[in-house]
Structure formats: C-alpha cells, structure tokens
C-alpha cells in the first residue's frame, strides 16, 4: 500500500525530541551555575519548573482526549526556561503559576506545540513581572550571604546615557557576580550553551547575534557613541539569555532563515527603544512578544521570488 503525502519530500533525523533534548543539554551550564551562585533552592526551582510543566501538559492533553506529547521534551524545556527566569527569592508557587500560564494558557489552549503564536516562557515571565512585580525584582547577590542588591540595569536605565557610579564592573557582569534571574546572570555559561546549539545546528548563530547587535547599535545611537555603555546594555538583564534560548524558538519565530535575522534584529532594536524611551528596565520580553505577532510579516518580506515568475503589468482599463 503506497503512502501519498504532500510536498516537500525530504527526510530528516531532526525530530522535535532531538532538538529539545539538545536545548536541555545547552541549558546544563546555565543551570549548574544557577545552583553554584544561588544555592540548592535554585535546584528545587529547576526541578519544580520541569516537573510541573510536564504534569500540566500531560493533564491538559488527557482532559482534551489528545495523545500525550511529554516525551518530546518541549514541556521540560519550557518549564526549565520559566524557572531560570526568576530570582532565587521567588516563592515556589510563583514557579508553579509560571509553568501553568506557559503550558496551559499559551501552549496547549491554541492547540499545542507549533500552534502557539507567542513564546510560552516569555509570555509567562512578562505577565508575572507585571502583576507580581515585588516577587520578580527582589534581587540578591550570589553566594551564601545573598544580600539584597540592584541589577546592572538599574545603573544604566531611566534614560541615562552613561554608566552610573557604583555599577558592577563589566567582568563581574560577564562572570555572573551580580543579582538577577538565576539563569540570566552568568554570561559565559549562556555563550557555552549557544556554542553547543550552533554546533548541533539547532539554531543559526546569526539570530542571537542579530538581537545583540540591534540592541548595541540602538544603545550607541541613544548614548552618542558611548561604546562601553552600549556593551554594558548587551551584558545586562535577560537579553543575552533570551537571545539564545527564546528569540530562537521555532514555534513563535519566522520560518524563512533570512526572516529570522530580520526578526531578531527588530527585537534587539525594539528592546533598546523600550529601555530608553519608556523606561522599561528589561524590555526584551515585551519586544519578543510584539515581534511574535509579526512573524507572518517577516516571512512574507523575506520569501524569494518564484523561479520564472515576473510581476504582471497593469492592464489598461478598456471600460472607459
């Protein structure tokens, strides 16, 4: 019996579970440094994020009478991203609420993986940050003492065009000796995960790079070519973590490779505009969600011309 299927006709070993497993592997350095920097509560947050996301997906699909897809690891990735987005001071119920919003409301209600227009982890983070701000901004320094502190963004925000005095040193920001979400502080661990995903061809290296370049150039323009200030913007906040693990999300980004670059560049530019013009301390989450709604536009503008097709000439109106 022959199987009739629609084009395109090609085989690939890159199934969803393989891709998501690679993303989980890429997040291992980030997760390890979260535990090293902020203690074992980070480990419990990570396990709770992964476990609750898997549970919510299983439960919703059982209620809907659908085949369960928890074995594709996509729920585990979402749960891990949600947990890594929060400060270690966040209560456990915040993690549960975050995975519920991401899995149930954003991913499963529209129909499941591939049918969600918005990035589940990003939407969850933005909603909780807006509605439960104190739990999302109670930053502490890494280490056993965990003293309350501000994030580096506090020293370059509010329309400033220079780095304020008292700001953490650039190397401390890169190494993760700062307050912030448990997964976003250690930049070298994020870059290590990015290198693995690029090597495995899970993501195109131009996508996170375009995001960072967009923010860097925007910061340069606003600061009148203060390169150190622009670099500090790139290293501060969630932008590097999001550019690697969220902007590159398959379901909520354009399909065309060229469109992905334009999409990422627009996110970086919009992040800078939101930081400078509207005083948003992060901006990357809102920028991603806004651009998620424009994926069709980016794809339409980047589609190549069909071979042999010529634009039709406008015919004269013979009815006049």
C-alpha positions as YAML, in Angstrom:
chain: A
units: angstrom
residues:
- id: 1
  name: UNK
  ca: [0.00, 0.00, 0.00]
- id: 2
  name: UNK
  ca: [1.56, 3.28, -1.06]
- id: 3
  name: UNK
  ca: [1.51, 6.39, 1.11]
- id: 4
  name: UNK
  ca: [0.53, 9.63, -0.61]
- id: 5
  name: UNK
  ca: [1.84, 12.76, 1.05]
- id: 6
  name: UNK
  ca: [2.16, 16.40, 0.16]
- id: 7
  name: UNK
  ca: [5.42, 18.11, -0.72]
- id: 8
  name: UNK
  ca: [8.10, 18.88, 0.30]
- id: 9
  name: UNK
  ca: [9.56, 15.39, 0.13]
- id: 10
  name: UNK
  ca: [12.63, 15.05, 2.28]
- id: 11
  name: UNK
  ca: [13.84, 13.01, 5.24]
- id: 12
  name: UNK
  ca: [15.46, 14.36, 8.35]
- id: 13
  name: UNK
  ca: [16.67, 12.92, 11.62]
- id: 14
  name: UNK
  ca: [15.92, 16.18, 13.40]
- id: 15
  name: UNK
  ca: [12.75, 15.29, 15.25]
- id: 16
  name: UNK
  ca: [11.26, 17.54, 17.94]
- id: 17
  name: UNK
  ca: [12.56, 15.37, 20.77]
- id: 18
  name: UNK
  ca: [16.14, 15.50, 19.41]
- id: 19
  name: UNK
  ca: [16.01, 19.30, 19.10]
- id: 20
  name: UNK
  ca: [14.51, 19.79, 22.56]
- id: 21
  name: UNK
  ca: [16.99, 17.37, 24.09]
- id: 22
  name: UNK
  ca: [19.80, 19.47, 22.62]
- id: 23
  name: UNK
  ca: [18.27, 22.61, 24.14]
- id: 24
  name: UNK
  ca: [18.15, 20.90, 27.54]
- id: 25
  name: UNK
  ca: [21.81, 19.94, 27.17]
- id: 26
  name: UNK
  ca: [22.67, 23.52, 26.22]
- id: 27
  name: UNK
  ca: [20.94, 24.74, 29.39]
- id: 28
  name: UNK
  ca: [23.05, 22.48, 31.64]
- id: 29
  name: UNK
  ca: [25.92, 25.00, 32.13]
- id: 30
  name: UNK
  ca: [23.39, 27.75, 32.92]
- id: 31
  name: UNK
  ca: [21.56, 25.51, 35.39]
- id: 32
  name: UNK
  ca: [24.77, 24.40, 37.11]
- id: 33
  name: UNK
  ca: [25.91, 27.99, 37.57]
- id: 34
  name: UNK
  ca: [22.46, 28.92, 38.91]
- id: 35
  name: UNK
  ca: [22.94, 26.31, 41.65]
- id: 36
  name: UNK
  ca: [26.56, 27.32, 42.27]
- id: 37
  name: UNK
  ca: [25.68, 31.01, 42.53]
- id: 38
  name: UNK
  ca: [22.37, 30.88, 44.39]
- id: 39
  name: UNK
  ca: [22.36, 27.58, 46.26]
- id: 40
  name: UNK
  ca: [20.20, 24.49, 46.30]
- id: 41
  name: UNK
  ca: [16.94, 26.41, 46.23]
- id: 42
  name: UNK
  ca: [17.77, 27.01, 42.56]
- id: 43
  name: UNK
  ca: [17.92, 23.24, 42.06]
- id: 44
  name: UNK
  ca: [14.48, 22.82, 43.61]
- id: 45
  name: UNK
  ca: [13.11, 25.64, 41.44]
- id: 46
  name: UNK
  ca: [14.53, 23.95, 38.33]
- id: 47
  name: UNK
  ca: [13.10, 20.54, 39.24]
- id: 48
  name: UNK
  ca: [9.75, 22.09, 40.12]
- id: 49
  name: UNK
  ca: [9.65, 24.04, 36.86]
- id: 50
  name: UNK
  ca: [10.38, 20.97, 34.74]
- id: 51
  name: UNK
  ca: [8.14, 18.62, 36.72]
- id: 52
  name: UNK
  ca: [5.14, 20.96, 36.89]
- id: 53
  name: UNK
  ca: [5.36, 21.82, 33.18]
- id: 54
  name: UNK
  ca: [5.35, 18.12, 32.25]
- id: 55
  name: UNK
  ca: [2.45, 17.48, 34.64]
- id: 56
  name: UNK
  ca: [0.35, 20.37, 33.30]
- id: 57
  name: UNK
  ca: [0.89, 19.29, 29.70]
- id: 58
  name: UNK
  ca: [0.03, 15.67, 30.50]
- id: 59
  name: UNK
  ca: [-3.09, 16.71, 32.44]
- id: 60
  name: UNK
  ca: [-4.42, 19.09, 29.78]
- id: 61
  name: UNK
  ca: [-3.91, 16.59, 26.97]
- id: 62
  name: UNK
  ca: [-5.62, 13.85, 28.95]
- id: 63
  name: UNK
  ca: [-8.59, 16.12, 29.68]
- id: 64
  name: UNK
  ca: [-8.81, 17.03, 25.98]
- id: 65
  name: UNK
  ca: [-8.54, 13.38, 24.96]
- id: 66
  name: UNK
  ca: [-5.37, 14.01, 22.96]
- id: 67
  name: UNK
  ca: [-2.28, 11.89, 22.65]
- id: 68
  name: UNK
  ca: [0.27, 12.97, 25.26]
- id: 69
  name: UNK
  ca: [3.44, 14.54, 23.89]
- id: 70
  name: UNK
  ca: [5.52, 14.91, 27.05]
- id: 71
  name: UNK
  ca: [8.14, 12.60, 25.56]
- id: 72
  name: UNK
  ca: [9.17, 15.28, 23.04]
- id: 73
  name: UNK
  ca: [10.84, 17.27, 25.89]
- id: 74
  name: UNK
  ca: [9.22, 20.56, 24.80]
- id: 75
  name: UNK
  ca: [7.34, 20.89, 28.09]
- id: 76
  name: UNK
  ca: [10.55, 20.20, 30.01]
- id: 77
  name: UNK
  ca: [12.35, 22.96, 28.08]
- id: 78
  name: UNK
  ca: [9.54, 25.45, 28.77]
- id: 79
  name: UNK
  ca: [9.48, 24.57, 32.47]
- id: 80
  name: UNK
  ca: [13.24, 24.96, 32.76]
- id: 81
  name: UNK
  ca: [13.20, 28.34, 30.99]
- id: 82
  name: UNK
  ca: [10.42, 29.54, 33.29]
- id: 83
  name: UNK
  ca: [12.34, 28.51, 36.43]
- id: 84
  name: UNK
  ca: [15.61, 30.04, 35.23]
- id: 85
  name: UNK
  ca: [13.87, 33.38, 34.60]
- id: 86
  name: UNK
  ca: [13.08, 34.04, 38.26]
- id: 87
  name: UNK
  ca: [15.26, 35.31, 41.12]
- id: 88
  name: UNK
  ca: [16.08, 32.78, 43.80]
- id: 89
  name: UNK
  ca: [13.94, 34.77, 46.25]
- id: 90
  name: UNK
  ca: [10.77, 33.94, 44.31]
- id: 91
  name: UNK
  ca: [8.45, 31.56, 46.20]
- id: 92
  name: UNK
  ca: [7.81, 28.11, 44.77]
- id: 93
  name: UNK
  ca: [4.18, 28.91, 43.96]
- id: 94
  name: UNK
  ca: [5.43, 31.56, 41.52]
- id: 95
  name: UNK
  ca: [7.21, 28.81, 39.58]
- id: 96
  name: UNK
  ca: [4.01, 26.74, 39.53]
- id: 97
  name: UNK
  ca: [1.97, 29.72, 38.36]
- id: 98
  name: UNK
  ca: [4.54, 30.49, 35.70]
- id: 99
  name: UNK
  ca: [4.51, 26.98, 34.22]
- id: 100
  name: UNK
  ca: [0.70, 26.90, 34.35]
- id: 101
  name: UNK
  ca: [0.46, 30.11, 32.32]
- id: 102
  name: UNK
  ca: [3.13, 28.96, 29.86]
- id: 103
  name: UNK
  ca: [1.88, 25.40, 29.29]
- id: 104
  name: UNK
  ca: [-1.88, 25.59, 29.75]
- id: 105
  name: UNK
  ca: [-2.78, 29.08, 28.56]
- id: 106
  name: UNK
  ca: [-0.14, 29.82, 25.92]
- id: 107
  name: UNK
  ca: [0.92, 26.43, 24.56]
- id: 108
  name: UNK
  ca: [-1.96, 23.96, 24.91]
- id: 109
  name: UNK
  ca: [-5.08, 26.12, 24.54]
- id: 110
  name: UNK
  ca: [-4.14, 27.22, 20.99]
- id: 111
  name: UNK
  ca: [-3.58, 23.58, 20.06]
- id: 112
  name: UNK
  ca: [-0.16, 22.55, 21.31]
- id: 113
  name: UNK
  ca: [3.41, 22.79, 20.08]
- id: 114
  name: UNK
  ca: [3.72, 24.62, 16.76]
- id: 115
  name: UNK
  ca: [0.33, 26.33, 17.05]
- id: 116
  name: UNK
  ca: [1.24, 28.92, 19.65]
- id: 117
  name: UNK
  ca: [1.96, 32.36, 18.20]
- id: 118
  name: UNK
  ca: [3.57, 33.64, 21.42]
- id: 119
  name: UNK
  ca: [6.59, 32.24, 23.21]
- id: 120
  name: UNK
  ca: [5.15, 30.48, 26.30]
- id: 121
  name: UNK
  ca: [8.09, 31.10, 28.65]
- id: 122
  name: UNK
  ca: [8.39, 34.76, 27.65]
- id: 123
  name: UNK
  ca: [4.65, 35.44, 27.96]
- id: 124
  name: UNK
  ca: [4.60, 33.81, 31.39]
- id: 125
  name: UNK
  ca: [7.57, 35.86, 32.58]
- id: 126
  name: UNK
  ca: [6.11, 39.17, 31.33]
- id: 127
  name: UNK
  ca: [2.68, 38.54, 32.86]
- id: 128
  name: UNK
  ca: [4.13, 37.62, 36.25]
- id: 129
  name: UNK
  ca: [6.58, 40.52, 36.18]
- id: 130
  name: UNK
  ca: [3.72, 42.96, 35.53]
- id: 131
  name: UNK
  ca: [1.22, 41.51, 38.01]
- id: 132
  name: UNK
  ca: [3.58, 40.31, 40.74]
- id: 133
  name: UNK
  ca: [6.46, 42.78, 40.44]
- id: 134
  name: UNK
  ca: [7.86, 42.51, 44.00]
- id: 135
  name: UNK
  ca: [8.50, 38.79, 43.58]
- id: 136
  name: UNK
  ca: [10.36, 39.39, 40.31]
- id: 137
  name: UNK
  ca: [12.57, 42.27, 41.41]
- id: 138
  name: UNK
  ca: [13.81, 41.07, 44.80]
- id: 139
  name: UNK
  ca: [17.36, 40.51, 43.59]
- id: 140
  name: UNK
  ca: [20.19, 39.18, 45.79]
- id: 141
  name: UNK
  ca: [23.93, 38.80, 45.28]
- id: 142
  name: UNK
  ca: [25.33, 35.32, 44.54]
- id: 143
  name: UNK
  ca: [26.96, 33.39, 47.36]
- id: 144
  name: UNK
  ca: [26.00, 32.19, 50.86]
- id: 145
  name: UNK
  ca: [25.09, 35.66, 52.21]
- id: 146
  name: UNK
  ca: [22.70, 36.67, 49.39]
- id: 147
  name: UNK
  ca: [22.50, 40.36, 50.23]
- id: 148
  name: UNK
  ca: [19.75, 42.37, 48.54]
- id: 149
  name: UNK
  ca: [21.09, 44.24, 45.52]
- id: 150
  name: UNK
  ca: [20.12, 46.02, 42.31]
- id: 151
  name: UNK
  ca: [20.72, 44.56, 38.87]
- id: 152
  name: UNK
  ca: [23.20, 46.23, 36.47]
- id: 153
  name: UNK
  ca: [20.23, 47.62, 34.51]
- id: 154
  name: UNK
  ca: [19.47, 49.93, 37.42]
- id: 155
  name: UNK
  ca: [22.74, 51.77, 36.72]
- id: 156
  name: UNK
  ca: [22.06, 52.41, 33.02]
- id: 157
  name: UNK
  ca: [18.27, 52.83, 32.97]
- id: 158
  name: UNK
  ca: [15.88, 55.79, 33.24]
- id: 159
  name: UNK
  ca: [17.14, 57.45, 30.08]
- id: 160
  name: UNK
  ca: [20.79, 57.64, 31.19]
- id: 161
  name: UNK
  ca: [23.46, 57.83, 28.52]
- id: 162
  name: UNK
  ca: [26.35, 56.78, 30.73]
- id: 163
  name: UNK
  ca: [27.08, 54.10, 33.32]
- id: 164
  name: UNK
  ca: [26.25, 55.40, 36.79]
- id: 165
  name: UNK
  ca: [28.81, 55.28, 39.58]
- id: 166
  name: UNK
  ca: [28.63, 52.19, 41.76]
- id: 167
  name: UNK
  ca: [27.69, 49.91, 38.86]
- id: 168
  name: UNK
  ca: [29.19, 46.40, 38.89]
- id: 169
  name: UNK
  ca: [32.35, 46.01, 36.85]
- id: 170
  name: UNK
  ca: [31.96, 44.67, 33.31]
- id: 171
  name: UNK
  ca: [33.83, 41.47, 34.19]
- id: 172
  name: UNK
  ca: [31.56, 40.84, 37.19]
- id: 173
  name: UNK
  ca: [28.54, 41.24, 34.93]
- id: 174
  name: UNK
  ca: [30.01, 38.75, 32.45]
- id: 175
  name: UNK
  ca: [31.04, 36.21, 35.13]
- id: 176
  name: UNK
  ca: [27.70, 36.36, 36.95]
- id: 177
  name: UNK
  ca: [28.74, 38.06, 40.19]
- id: 178
  name: UNK
  ca: [25.53, 40.11, 40.14]
- id: 179
  name: UNK
  ca: [21.88, 39.90, 41.10]
- id: 180
  name: UNK
  ca: [19.26, 38.75, 38.64]
- id: 181
  name: UNK
  ca: [17.26, 35.75, 37.48]
- id: 182
  name: UNK
  ca: [19.10, 32.56, 38.39]
- id: 183
  name: UNK
  ca: [19.67, 31.62, 34.75]
- id: 184
  name: UNK
  ca: [20.49, 35.00, 33.24]
- id: 185
  name: UNK
  ca: [23.47, 36.20, 35.30]
- id: 186
  name: UNK
  ca: [26.39, 34.01, 34.14]
- id: 187
  name: UNK
  ca: [27.02, 35.15, 30.58]
- id: 188
  name: UNK
  ca: [29.87, 32.73, 29.79]
- id: 189
  name: UNK
  ca: [27.58, 29.79, 30.60]
- id: 190
  name: UNK
  ca: [24.95, 31.20, 28.23]
- id: 191
  name: UNK
  ca: [27.58, 31.54, 25.48]
- id: 192
  name: UNK
  ca: [28.69, 27.97, 26.10]
- id: 193
  name: UNK
  ca: [25.12, 26.78, 25.58]
- id: 194
  name: UNK
  ca: [24.84, 28.93, 22.45]
- id: 195
  name: UNK
  ca: [28.03, 27.40, 21.03]
- id: 196
  name: UNK
  ca: [26.61, 23.90, 21.56]
- id: 197
  name: UNK
  ca: [23.32, 24.74, 19.84]
- id: 198
  name: UNK
  ca: [25.14, 26.32, 16.89]
- id: 199
  name: UNK
  ca: [27.47, 23.32, 16.62]
- id: 200
  name: UNK
  ca: [24.48, 20.98, 16.65]
- id: 201
  name: UNK
  ca: [22.77, 23.24, 14.05]
- id: 202
  name: UNK
  ca: [19.74, 23.65, 16.29]
- id: 203
  name: UNK
  ca: [19.95, 27.43, 15.98]
- id: 204
  name: UNK
  ca: [21.55, 29.78, 13.47]
- id: 205
  name: UNK
  ca: [24.29, 31.82, 15.13]
- id: 206
  name: UNK
  ca: [23.12, 34.90, 13.28]
- id: 207
  name: UNK
  ca: [19.86, 35.03, 15.25]
- id: 208
  name: UNK
  ca: [21.22, 35.73, 18.76]
- id: 209
  name: UNK
  ca: [23.97, 37.85, 17.21]
- id: 210
  name: UNK
  ca: [21.42, 39.99, 15.34]
- id: 211
  name: UNK
  ca: [19.47, 40.51, 18.58]
- id: 212
  name: UNK
  ca: [22.56, 41.70, 20.44]
- id: 213
  name: UNK
  ca: [23.74, 43.86, 17.52]
- id: 214
  name: UNK
  ca: [20.31, 45.51, 17.31]
- id: 215
  name: UNK
  ca: [20.45, 46.46, 20.99]
- id: 216
  name: UNK
  ca: [24.12, 47.50, 20.81]
- id: 217
  name: UNK
  ca: [23.57, 49.83, 17.84]
- id: 218
  name: UNK
  ca: [20.44, 51.33, 19.42]
- id: 219
  name: UNK
  ca: [22.34, 51.98, 22.67]
- id: 220
  name: UNK
  ca: [25.14, 53.59, 20.66]
- id: 221
  name: UNK
  ca: [22.70, 55.96, 18.98]
- id: 222
  name: UNK
  ca: [20.99, 56.97, 22.22]
- id: 223
  name: UNK
  ca: [24.32, 57.45, 24.06]
- id: 224
  name: UNK
  ca: [26.02, 59.27, 21.18]
- id: 225
  name: UNK
  ca: [28.61, 56.55, 20.52]
- id: 226
  name: UNK
  ca: [29.45, 55.51, 24.09]
- id: 227
  name: UNK
  ca: [30.75, 52.02, 23.28]
- id: 228
  name: UNK
  ca: [31.28, 50.93, 26.88]
- id: 229
  name: UNK
  ca: [27.76, 51.96, 27.77]
- id: 230
  name: UNK
  ca: [26.34, 50.09, 24.75]
- id: 231
  name: UNK
  ca: [28.27, 46.92, 25.65]
- id: 232
  name: UNK
  ca: [27.03, 47.20, 29.24]
- id: 233
  name: UNK
  ca: [23.46, 47.14, 27.89]
- id: 234
  name: UNK
  ca: [24.18, 43.95, 25.96]
- id: 235
  name: UNK
  ca: [25.60, 42.22, 29.04]
- id: 236
  name: UNK
  ca: [22.89, 43.44, 31.42]
- id: 237
  name: UNK
  ca: [19.50, 41.95, 32.09]
- id: 238
  name: UNK
  ca: [17.95, 38.98, 30.31]
- id: 239
  name: UNK
  ca: [18.84, 39.97, 26.76]
- id: 240
  name: UNK
  ca: [21.70, 37.51, 26.24]
- id: 241
  name: UNK
  ca: [19.79, 34.59, 27.79]
- id: 242
  name: UNK
  ca: [16.68, 35.45, 25.78]
- id: 243
  name: UNK
  ca: [18.57, 35.93, 22.51]
- id: 244
  name: UNK
  ca: [19.92, 32.36, 22.69]
- id: 245
  name: UNK
  ca: [17.01, 30.43, 24.17]
- id: 246
  name: UNK
  ca: [13.86, 32.46, 23.44]
- id: 247
  name: UNK
  ca: [14.32, 34.51, 20.27]
- id: 248
  name: UNK
  ca: [15.37, 31.26, 18.56]
- id: 249
  name: UNK
  ca: [12.15, 29.44, 19.49]
- id: 250
  name: UNK
  ca: [10.88, 27.54, 16.45]
- id: 251
  name: UNK
  ca: [7.13, 27.91, 17.03]
- id: 252
  name: UNK
  ca: [6.99, 31.65, 17.61]
- id: 253
  name: UNK
  ca: [9.60, 32.87, 15.12]
- id: 254
  name: UNK
  ca: [9.62, 33.15, 11.30]
- id: 255
  name: UNK
  ca: [10.29, 30.10, 9.12]
- id: 256
  name: UNK
  ca: [12.46, 31.78, 6.49]
- id: 257
  name: UNK
  ca: [16.18, 31.89, 7.52]
- id: 258
  name: UNK
  ca: [16.58, 35.47, 6.30]
- id: 259
  name: UNK
  ca: [13.36, 36.48, 8.06]
- id: 260
  name: UNK
  ca: [14.74, 35.06, 11.32]
- id: 261
  name: UNK
  ca: [17.64, 37.53, 11.14]
- id: 262
  name: UNK
  ca: [15.33, 40.48, 10.47]
- id: 263
  name: UNK
  ca: [13.06, 39.28, 13.27]
- id: 264
  name: UNK
  ca: [15.95, 39.07, 15.74]
- id: 265
  name: UNK
  ca: [17.39, 42.42, 14.68]
- id: 266
  name: UNK
  ca: [13.99, 44.05, 15.19]
- id: 267
  name: UNK
  ca: [13.77, 42.53, 18.69]
- id: 268
  name: UNK
  ca: [17.17, 43.98, 19.61]
- id: 269
  name: UNK
  ca: [16.30, 47.43, 18.29]
- id: 270
  name: UNK
  ca: [12.88, 47.43, 19.96]
- id: 271
  name: UNK
  ca: [14.46, 46.33, 23.26]
- id: 272
  name: UNK
  ca: [16.71, 49.38, 23.15]
- id: 273
  name: UNK
  ca: [13.82, 51.68, 22.30]
- id: 274
  name: UNK
  ca: [11.74, 50.30, 25.17]
- id: 275
  name: UNK
  ca: [14.64, 50.69, 27.59]
- id: 276
  name: UNK
  ca: [15.37, 54.29, 26.62]
- id: 277
  name: UNK
  ca: [12.02, 55.76, 25.59]
- id: 278
  name: UNK
  ca: [9.66, 54.06, 28.02]
- id: 279
  name: UNK
  ca: [11.94, 53.37, 30.98]
- id: 280
  name: UNK
  ca: [11.35, 49.62, 30.95]
- id: 281
  name: UNK
  ca: [14.25, 48.03, 32.87]
- id: 282
  name: UNK
  ca: [14.44, 44.96, 30.64]
- id: 283
  name: UNK
  ca: [12.32, 45.37, 27.54]
- id: 284
  name: UNK
  ca: [13.39, 42.15, 25.85]
- id: 285
  name: UNK
  ca: [10.27, 40.22, 26.92]
- id: 286
  name: UNK
  ca: [7.85, 42.79, 25.54]
- id: 287
  name: UNK
  ca: [9.94, 43.10, 22.37]
- id: 288
  name: UNK
  ca: [9.83, 39.34, 21.74]
- id: 289
  name: UNK
  ca: [6.06, 39.15, 22.23]
- id: 290
  name: UNK
  ca: [5.41, 42.09, 19.91]
- id: 291
  name: UNK
  ca: [7.61, 40.59, 17.21]
- id: 292
  name: UNK
  ca: [5.97, 37.16, 17.72]
- id: 293
  name: UNK
  ca: [2.81, 38.79, 16.37]
- id: 294
  name: UNK
  ca: [4.71, 39.95, 13.28]
- id: 295
  name: UNK
  ca: [6.24, 36.63, 12.18]
- id: 296
  name: UNK
  ca: [3.99, 36.38, 9.11]
- id: 297
  name: UNK
  ca: [5.08, 39.85, 8.03]
- id: 298
  name: UNK
  ca: [8.77, 38.95, 8.29]
- id: 299
  name: UNK
  ca: [8.23, 35.71, 6.37]
- id: 300
  name: UNK
  ca: [6.30, 37.47, 3.62]
- id: 301
  name: UNK
  ca: [9.03, 40.09, 3.13]
- id: 302
  name: UNK
  ca: [11.83, 37.52, 3.02]
- id: 303
  name: UNK
  ca: [10.25, 34.98, 0.68]
- id: 304
  name: UNK
  ca: [12.31, 34.60, -2.51]
- id: 305
  name: UNK
  ca: [10.79, 35.32, -5.91]
- id: 306
  name: UNK
  ca: [9.32, 32.22, -7.52]
- id: 307
  name: UNK
  ca: [11.57, 30.98, -10.34]
- id: 308
  name: UNK
  ca: [10.31, 32.09, -13.76]
- id: 309
  name: UNK
  ca: [7.73, 34.45, -12.29]
- id: 310
  name: UNK
  ca: [7.56, 38.05, -13.44]
- id: 311
  name: UNK
  ca: [5.47, 40.78, -11.96]
- id: 312
  name: UNK
  ca: [2.38, 41.30, -14.06]
- id: 313
  name: UNK
  ca: [1.96, 44.57, -15.87]
- id: 314
  name: UNK
  ca: [-1.04, 46.68, -15.10]
- id: 315
  name: UNK
  ca: [-3.54, 46.28, -17.93]
- id: 316
  name: UNK
  ca: [-5.29, 49.34, -19.32]
- id: 317
  name: UNK
  ca: [-8.89, 49.86, -18.32]
- id: 318
  name: UNK
  ca: [-10.83, 49.28, -21.58]
- id: 319
  name: UNK
  ca: [-14.21, 50.00, -19.97]
- id: 320
  name: UNK
  ca: [-13.64, 53.74, -20.04]
...
